[in-house]
Amino acid sequence: MASLKAKIESLLFISNQPFSVKRLTDLTKSEKDKVETAINELMADYNQADKGIQVQKIGDKVQLVTHPDNSKLVKDFIKEETTGELSRAALETLTIVAYRGPVSRAELEQIRGVNCAIILRHLLIRGLVESREDRKKMQTVYNITFDFLKFLGINQPQELPDYDKLNSSESLEKILSPENSEQKSDSSK
């Protein structure tokens, strides 16, 4: 079984936003002092001159970041990545977010049938989608940004072509229904 430090490291690695100590405590089902100790150990491991990744802590928030010495290299790469054309998979994901948002990663993956983590991260970096915590669902949900709407020259998602039809598509409702999720998990056993 993975150590607490390894669990926190994995969570920091996959997140595009800082975690609060409380959130890490809840996710790992650990005590606050043990989480803080693990964070301090990670900081000792990562925050060295010869490392490309560091653990940054501001107040009670913690996040993996790139080493400041690599900022120009990273900025140049991100600029290149954010100015190129979107892949077909990114366009599909963006379309789903535009028509169905706010939508969770699990719902996106259920609709597309593939893992969307890297694509979502790419769309977040480009500023086309944004994420927020949905307290009711207890998960992160994604929605399009004002920049995306501005790029398309529209004021609200409802101005997208066939918005009403695609926003409430019965076939998507069937895919997202709890019964369908149960059937998929039963068939995978």
C-alpha positions in Angstrom: 0.0 0.0 0.0 1.3 3.5 -0.9 2.6 5.7 1.9 0.8 8.9 2.8 3.7 10.9 1.2 3.3 8.9 -2.0 -0.5 9.5 -2.0 -0.1 13.2 -1.5 2.6 13.4 -4.2 0.3 11.6 -6.7 -2.6 14.0 -5.9 -0.3 17.1 -6.3 1.0 15.7 -9.6 -2.4 15.3 -11.2 -4.0 18.5 -10.0 -3.8 21.8 -11.9 -4.8 23.7 -8.7 -3.4 23.9 -5.2 -4.7 21.6 -2.5 -5.5 22.9 1.0 -4.1 20.8 3.8 -7.7 20.1 4.9 -8.6 18.7 1.4 -5.5 16.5 1.4 -6.4 15.3 4.9 -10.0 14.5 3.7 -8.8 12.7 0.5 -6.2 10.6 2.2 -8.3 10.0 5.3 -5.3 10.9 7.5 -4.7 13.2 10.4 -3.7 16.8 9.8 -0.3 16.6 11.5 0.6 13.5 9.5 -0.4 15.3 6.2 1.7 18.3 7.2 4.7 16.1 8.0 4.3 14.3 4.6 4.1 17.7 2.9 7.3 18.9 4.7 9.1 15.7 3.6 8.0 16.2 0.0 9.3 19.8 0.2 12.6 18.5 1.5 12.8 16.0 -1.4 11.8 18.3 -4.2 13.0 21.8 -3.2 16.6 21.4 -4.2 18.7 23.3 -6.8 19.0 20.3 -9.2 15.3 19.5 -9.3 12.9 20.6 -12.1 9.8 20.3 -9.9 9.3 21.9 -6.5 6.6 21.8 -3.9 5.3 25.3 -3.2 3.3 26.0 0.0 1.5 29.3 0.6 -0.4 29.4 3.9 -2.3 26.1 4.0 -2.3 25.5 0.2 0.3 23.3 -1.5 1.0 22.6 -5.2 3.7 21.1 -7.4 5.4 23.8 -9.6 8.3 24.0 -11.9 11.6 25.3 -10.7 11.9 29.1 -11.2 15.2 28.6 -13.2 13.2 26.8 -15.9 10.5 29.4 -16.2 11.5 30.6 -19.7 11.8 27.1 -21.1 8.3 26.2 -19.6 6.7 29.5 -20.8 8.1 28.9 -24.4 6.7 25.4 -24.4 3.3 26.4 -23.1 3.2 29.3 -25.6 3.8 26.7 -28.4 1.3 24.3 -27.0 -1.4 27.0 -26.5 -1.1 28.6 -29.9 -1.2 25.4 -32.0 -4.4 23.8 -33.4 -6.5 21.7 -31.1 -6.5 17.9 -31.6 -9.7 16.2 -32.6 -9.9 14.7 -29.1 -9.5 18.2 -27.5 -12.2 19.6 -29.8 -14.6 16.7 -28.9 -14.0 17.3 -25.2 -14.4 21.1 -25.6 -17.6 20.6 -27.4 -19.0 18.4 -24.7 -18.0 20.9 -22.0 -19.6 23.8 -24.1 -22.9 22.0 -24.6 -23.2 20.0 -21.3 -21.2 22.2 -18.8 -20.8 22.2 -16.0 -19.7 18.6 -16.4 -17.5 16.4 -14.3 -14.4 14.5 -15.6 -16.2 11.2 -14.9 -19.2 12.4 -17.0 -16.9 13.5 -19.8 -15.1 10.1 -19.8 -18.4 8.3 -19.8 -19.5 10.2 -22.9 -16.2 10.0 -24.7 -15.3 6.5 -23.5 -11.7 7.4 -22.8 -9.6 9.1 -20.1 -9.8 12.9 -20.5 -7.3 14.1 -17.8 -4.6 15.2 -20.2 -7.0 16.8 -22.6 -8.7 18.7 -19.7 -5.4 19.9 -18.5 -4.5 21.1 -22.0 -7.8 23.0 -22.3 -7.3 24.5 -18.8 -3.8 25.8 -19.8 -5.2 27.3 -23.0 -7.9 29.1 -20.9 -10.8 27.5 -22.8 -12.3 25.7 -19.8 -12.2 26.4 -16.1 -12.7 24.1 -13.2 -14.4 24.6 -9.8 -15.5 22.4 -6.9 -19.1 21.4 -7.0 -20.0 21.1 -3.3 -23.2 19.1 -4.0 -21.5 16.5 -6.2 -18.3 16.7 -4.1 -16.2 16.7 -7.3 -14.6 19.1 -9.7 -16.7 20.2 -12.6 -15.6 21.9 -15.9 -17.2 24.8 -17.8 -16.2 26.9 -20.7 -14.6 30.3 -20.1 -15.5 33.8 -21.1 -12.4 33.8 -23.3 -13.8 30.8 -25.2 -17.1 32.6 -25.8 -15.3 35.8 -26.8 -13.2 33.8 -29.3 -16.4 32.4 -30.9 -17.9 35.9 -30.9 -20.9 34.9 -28.7 -22.2 36.1 -25.4 -23.6 32.9 -23.8 -23.5 29.2 -24.5 -27.1 29.2 -25.5 -26.0 31.0 -28.7 -24.0 27.9 -29.9 -25.6 26.1 -32.9 -28.3 23.6 -31.9 -27.7 24.3 -28.3 -31.2 23.4 -27.0 -31.2 20.1 -28.9 -27.6 19.1 -28.0 -27.8 20.3 -24.4 -30.7 18.0 -23.6 -29.9 15.1 -26.0 -31.7 12.0 -24.9 -28.9 9.7 -26.1 -26.5 11.5 -23.7 -29.0 11.3 -20.9 -29.1 7.5 -21.4 -25.3 7.3 -21.4 -25.1 9.4 -18.2 -28.0 7.6 -16.4 -27.1 5.7 -13.2 -28.6 2.5 -14.7 -26.2 2.6 -17.6 -23.2 3.2 -15.3 -24.2 0.1 -13.3 -24.6 -2.0 -16.4 -21.1 -1.0 -17.6 -19.5 -1.9 -14.3 -21.4 -5.2 -14.2 -20.3 -6.1 -17.7 -16.7 -5.4 -16.9 -16.6 -7.9 -14.1 
